[in-house]
C-alpha cells in the first residue's frame, strides 16, 4: 500500500506547489513539508492533507485500493500544521496556522469523508497566544497552550489577551460541550502558575507584570498571606512591591 501511496504523493507534490513552513532535506514522501498524514484508527485508511500555495488545502483518503480525492476544503488558516483523529474515528482535530497565529478546529470526521463536508463542531482561538495538539484521551482532546484556556470569554470564544501564561500548560477540551478544564498543575491551579513565574529570575519584566496582574485577579482564587509575603521577600521591582503591599494590607484588614 505505502509504495503506491508514496508514488502518488511524489507525483502530486511535483505537480502541485505547496507552502512549506520548515526546511528539510532528503526526506521520505510521508515527511515532506506541506504534507500531513493521519492514519485513521481501525480502518486501514490514511487521511492526507496537502497545503497548497495561495489555495485551500487539498485532501485525499488512501487505502489498499488506492486513493480518493476529497477535494479542497478551507480551514481557519491556510496552512495545516497538524491533525489527529479521535480513537473512535468520530472526530478530527486540526491545527491551522497563518501569520504566526494558530487555531484549533474539531470536525466531524465521518461526515467529512463521506459527504465531503468540513463541519466544525468545536473551535478554540488562542490569540494572541498559541495552541498545539497533545493527543486524545478517550472523548477528550488534550491540547497545549500559553493562554489560560479555562478562562475564555463566552461571548467571543477568546481568552482575554491579558490571560497569558509564562509557559505552555495542558488542557482538556470536551468535544460534546466545548468545556475546557486544566490537566497540568499550572492549568488546574493558574494562581500557582503565576506565582512560579514571579519567582523565576530568568523571566522578563513584562511577563512578570502580566503574571502579577493575573495573580491578583479575583477570579483566580484567594491568595494566602503567606504566599504574598513569600513573593514580596524576593521581589525587586518597586511597582510590583507596591502592588503586593496593597494586597497584603487588604488581607490584614479583613
Secondary structure, DSSP 8 states (H G I E B T S, - for coil): -HHHHHHHHHHHHHHS-B--SS---S--GGG-TTEEEEEETTTTEEEEEE-BTTS-EEEEEEETTEEEEEEEE--SSSEEEEEEE-TTSSEEEEEEEETTEEEEEEEEHHHHHHH----EEEEEE-TTS-EEEEEEETTEEEEEEEE-GGGB-TTTSBB-TT-EEEEEEEEEEETTT--EEE-SHHHH-HHHHHHHHHH-TTS-HHHHHHHHHHHT-GGG----HHHHHHHHHH---HHHHHHHHHHHHHHHH-
